[in-house]
């Protein structure tokens, strides 16, 4: 079987294909990393939202359980 490309061209082609393969692999890893980071951010946001809602509910319960604070009478300023 005869090789279609001269040896020098074959080596250049192999090198180019290897570089292309490495570039594609890096791009795939980058996309996976970005997807993982997006997932982590979504989990963090959901956790913080749950904590905020729980705190707001606790604050409402505490406000409902305590008697309303007496308001001070506001005096009009005299000239």
DRENMI-78863 format. One line per 8 residues: number of its first residue (from 1); their letters; for each residue x negated, y negated, z of N, C-alpha, C, O. Coordinates in Angstrom, 3 decimals. Example, Ala and Ser with C-alpha at 12.3 -4.5 7.8 and 13.67 -1.06 7.14 Angstrom:
% residues 2
1> AS> -13.190 5.690 7.800 -12.300 4.500 7.800 -13.200 3.300 7.800 -14.236 3.319 8.465 | -12.850 2.250 7.080 -13.670 1.060 7.140 -12.900 -0.030 7.870 -13.409 -1.138 8.039
END
This chain:
% residues 79
1> XXXXXXXX> -0.846 1.181 0.000 0.000 0.000 0.000 -0.886 -1.237 0.000 -1.850 -1.334 0.760 | -0.553 -2.141 -0.833 -1.352 -3.346 -0.973 -0.708 -4.503 -0.224 0.511 -4.671 -0.269 | -1.511 -5.295 0.459 -1.020 -6.445 1.214 -0.728 -7.585 0.251 -1.531 -7.875 -0.636 | 0.421 -8.234 0.425 0.817 -9.323 -0.479 -0.020 -10.572 -0.286 -0.253 -11.317 -1.238 | -0.473 -10.807 0.931 -1.198 -12.034 1.242 -2.683 -11.742 1.391 -3.073 -10.675 1.864 | -3.494 -12.686 0.988 -4.923 -12.522 1.256 -5.138 -12.523 2.770 -4.329 -13.097 3.498 | -6.194 -11.902 3.255 -6.426 -11.804 4.703 -6.390 -13.151 5.425 -5.839 -13.248 6.522 | -6.959 -14.167 4.835 -6.996 -15.470 5.491 -5.577 -16.014 5.657 -5.232 -16.520 6.725
9> XXXXXXXX> -4.775 -15.918 4.643 -3.402 -16.396 4.696 -2.586 -15.576 5.694 -1.739 -16.125 6.399 | -2.830 -14.283 5.757 -2.122 -13.439 6.703 -2.431 -13.874 8.132 -1.531 -13.935 8.969 | -3.673 -14.170 8.412 -4.055 -14.611 9.754 -3.386 -15.938 10.076 -2.900 -16.136 11.190 | -3.358 -16.843 9.113 -2.711 -18.143 9.338 -1.221 -17.947 9.578 -0.630 -18.591 10.445 | -0.626 -17.057 8.809 0.801 -16.797 8.984 1.071 -16.185 10.354 2.007 -16.584 11.048 | 0.251 -15.221 10.736 0.423 -14.599 12.062 0.298 -15.634 13.173 1.077 -15.625 14.127 | -0.678 -16.523 13.049 -0.867 -17.576 14.056 0.339 -18.507 14.103 0.806 -18.876 15.181 | 0.834 -18.878 12.940 1.996 -19.772 12.888 3.222 -19.090 13.497 3.967 -19.708 14.257
17> XXXXXXXX> 3.427 -17.821 13.162 4.563 -17.091 13.719 4.432 -16.934 15.230 5.425 -17.020 15.952 | 3.218 -16.706 15.708 2.988 -16.581 17.154 3.301 -17.903 17.858 3.916 -17.924 18.924 | 2.867 -19.001 17.244 3.144 -20.317 17.839 4.641 -20.598 17.848 5.169 -21.128 18.826 | 5.328 -20.246 16.763 6.764 -20.443 16.685 7.478 -19.608 17.754 8.418 -20.070 18.401 | 7.014 -18.391 17.918 7.603 -17.505 18.930 7.411 -18.087 20.331 8.335 -18.055 21.144 | 6.231 -18.613 20.618 5.962 -19.221 21.927 6.855 -20.446 22.145 7.395 -20.643 23.234 | 7.004 -21.255 21.114 7.834 -22.457 21.218 9.279 -22.082 21.500 9.924 -22.686 22.357 | 9.786 -21.099 20.790 11.168 -20.658 21.005 11.353 -20.088 22.410 12.386 -20.302 23.045
25> XXXXXXXX> 10.354 -19.370 22.882 10.423 -18.795 24.229 10.450 -19.910 25.283 11.204 -19.836 26.253 | 9.623 -20.940 25.085 9.605 -22.073 26.015 10.943 -22.799 26.010 11.442 -23.186 27.067 | 11.528 -22.989 24.829 12.826 -23.663 24.719 13.907 -22.866 25.430 14.759 -23.434 26.113 | 13.870 -21.549 25.267 14.865 -20.692 25.925 14.710 -20.774 27.436 15.702 -20.857 28.160 | 13.464 -20.750 27.919 13.222 -20.851 29.356 13.673 -22.209 29.887 14.210 -22.305 30.991 | 13.454 -23.247 29.100 13.859 -24.589 29.507 15.376 -24.675 29.625 15.900 -25.256 30.575 | 16.077 -24.092 28.653 17.539 -24.112 28.689 18.059 -23.328 29.888 19.014 -23.753 30.539 | 17.442 -22.190 30.184 17.853 -21.398 31.350 17.618 -22.174 32.641 18.442 -22.138 33.555
33> XXXXXXXX> 16.503 -22.868 32.710 16.184 -23.661 33.903 17.207 -24.785 34.082 17.674 -25.033 35.193 | 17.550 -25.459 32.989 18.540 -26.535 33.067 19.897 -25.997 33.498 20.594 -26.628 34.293 | 20.270 -24.851 32.984 21.549 -24.237 33.350 21.558 -23.861 34.834 22.557 -24.058 35.526 | 20.443 -23.322 35.312 20.331 -22.948 36.724 20.444 -24.187 37.609 21.133 -24.164 38.629 | 19.770 -25.264 37.218 19.828 -26.504 37.996 21.240 -27.080 38.010 21.689 -27.588 39.038 | 21.955 -27.006 36.868 23.338 -27.481 36.813 24.219 -26.684 37.762 25.074 -27.246 38.445 | 24.009 -25.388 37.802 24.771 -24.529 38.702 24.503 -24.863 40.157 25.429 -24.919 40.967 | 23.236 -25.085 40.493 22.879 -25.451 41.870 23.520 -26.788 42.255 24.015 -26.944 43.371
41> XXXXXXXX> 23.508 -27.743 41.333 24.102 -29.050 41.602 25.609 -28.926 41.813 26.172 -29.586 42.687 | 26.255 -28.087 41.022 27.701 -27.886 41.171 28.016 -27.265 42.526 28.977 -27.666 43.184 | 27.219 -26.296 42.946 27.433 -25.677 44.258 27.226 -26.688 45.381 27.999 -26.732 46.338 | 26.182 -27.495 45.259 25.897 -28.501 46.272 27.033 -29.518 46.353 27.463 -29.893 47.444 | 27.515 -29.958 45.196 28.609 -30.934 45.165 29.874 -30.353 45.787 30.574 -31.038 46.532 | 30.167 -29.093 45.484 31.357 -28.449 46.046 31.232 -28.335 47.568 32.199 -28.567 48.293 | 30.049 -27.981 48.042 29.817 -27.858 49.485 29.985 -29.214 50.176 30.628 -29.305 51.222 | 29.415 -30.249 49.598 29.526 -31.578 50.188 30.978 -32.062 50.176 31.424 -32.710 51.123
49> XXXXXXXX> 31.708 -31.752 49.116 33.124 -32.137 49.035 33.917 -31.439 50.139 34.746 -32.065 50.799 | 33.662 -30.140 50.341 34.346 -29.405 51.399 34.051 -30.012 52.762 34.953 -30.161 53.588 | 32.796 -30.363 53.000 32.426 -30.975 54.281 33.123 -32.317 54.470 33.611 -32.618 55.560 | 33.171 -33.122 53.414 33.816 -34.432 53.503 35.313 -34.278 53.787 35.863 -34.983 54.633 | 35.966 -33.355 53.078 37.394 -33.144 53.297 37.666 -32.629 54.711 38.651 -33.024 55.335 | 36.806 -31.760 55.213 36.971 -31.248 56.580 36.805 -32.376 57.593 37.545 -32.451 58.574 | 35.831 -33.252 57.352 35.610 -34.380 58.274 36.805 -35.326 58.248 37.260 -35.791 59.293 | 37.313 -35.609 57.046 38.479 -36.494 56.943 39.688 -35.894 57.662 40.434 -36.613 58.327
57> XXXXXXXX> 39.880 -34.585 57.531 41.000 -33.928 58.213 40.813 -34.003 59.727 41.773 -34.253 60.456 | 39.593 -33.790 60.204 39.318 -33.870 61.640 39.537 -35.291 62.145 40.068 -35.483 63.238 | 39.136 -36.280 61.367 39.343 -37.671 61.752 40.835 -38.004 61.824 41.273 -38.704 62.737 | 41.617 -37.500 60.859 43.067 -37.738 60.892 43.697 -37.090 62.122 44.560 -37.689 62.763 | 43.274 -35.873 62.454 43.818 -35.185 63.626 43.459 -35.944 64.901 44.285 -36.086 65.802 | 42.238 -36.422 64.966 41.798 -37.167 66.156 42.573 -38.471 66.265 42.944 -38.876 67.366 | 42.819 -39.123 65.160 43.561 -40.387 65.176 45.017 -40.135 65.578 45.611 -40.948 66.286 | 45.590 -39.025 65.137 46.974 -38.719 65.480 47.098 -38.323 66.951 48.130 -38.589 67.568
65> XXXXXXXX> 46.085 -37.701 67.520 46.124 -37.236 68.901 45.902 -38.374 69.889 46.430 -38.333 71.000 | 45.143 -39.373 69.512 44.868 -40.468 70.444 45.941 -41.541 70.309 46.475 -41.762 69.222 | 46.251 -42.201 71.409 47.252 -43.276 71.338 46.687 -44.446 70.531 45.476 -44.666 70.506 | 47.558 -45.180 69.886 47.058 -46.324 69.108 46.429 -47.358 70.042 46.913 -47.599 71.148 | 45.372 -47.942 69.581 44.668 -48.947 70.384 45.520 -50.210 70.467 46.155 -50.625 69.497 | 45.511 -50.805 71.657 46.267 -52.049 71.848 45.534 -53.150 71.081 44.310 -53.264 71.138 | 46.310 -53.946 70.369 45.714 -55.027 69.611 45.682 -56.282 70.471 46.606 -56.568 71.233 | 44.605 -57.008 70.326 44.492 -58.260 71.048 45.288 -59.330 70.305 45.336 -59.352 69.075
73> XXXXXXX> 45.892 -60.188 71.058 46.636 -61.278 70.444 45.628 -62.268 69.857 44.635 -62.632 70.487 | 45.912 -62.672 68.671 45.026 -63.614 68.000 45.583 -65.007 68.227 46.733 -65.297 67.899 | 44.759 -65.848 68.786 45.202 -67.227 69.041 44.906 -68.096 67.839 43.906 -67.915 67.144 | 45.760 -69.004 67.621 45.517 -69.966 66.558 44.508 -70.979 67.064 44.554 -71.379 68.227 | 43.617 -71.386 66.215 42.630 -72.375 66.620 43.308 -73.736 66.763 44.143 -74.138 65.952 | 42.910 -74.423 67.828 43.467 -75.767 68.020 42.480 -76.769 67.443 41.264 -76.610 67.546 | 43.041 -77.802 66.832 42.196 -78.845 66.230 41.861 -79.902 67.207 41.158 -80.855 66.869
END
